[in-house]
Amino acid sequence: MWDRWFFGGRVVLDIYAEVANSLFWDLAIPPNRVTVEEDRGLVTLHGVVERAYQRSCAEADVRRIPGVIGVKNEITVGAGQEFH
């Protein structure tokens, strides 16, 4: 489904896909640890990561995407033994 609307003079298509792509290519974010919900530019991040910087990187990645108007970061930082 394409969510099509205008932002800053350009058409933004499927912010969800752009967010997912950004998180995929950030090597600081462990694969399959963060999930995304998007509703008209408001993005919510869920998941568990091993380090606090990974949580911060995920939020920073999302905030850079044109069309994102807000980010709710619900990613938690878990203990290292959970990731074996």
Phi, psi and omega in degrees: 000130179264122175265107188247121175202170185262140176217118177057037178084002177233158178274130178257121179251123171051074178301324179305314181296321179294320178296311180300319179296317180298316179292324179299317185275352176276112183292344178285340182266118180297137180300142175063023179253343183237131175246159188231138167240139180224134178219100177052044176095350176265119186248133174244129179255135178232157174139184179227130176237167185275329186232151181296325180296330178293321177298313180295319180298318180299315180295317180297320178302314184292319182297335180282348186279125177301134180103341177282122182253350178192151179227129173249112185262103178254020177288134177253155177258120184254171179288149183301327183293344179289348189252019179273000000 
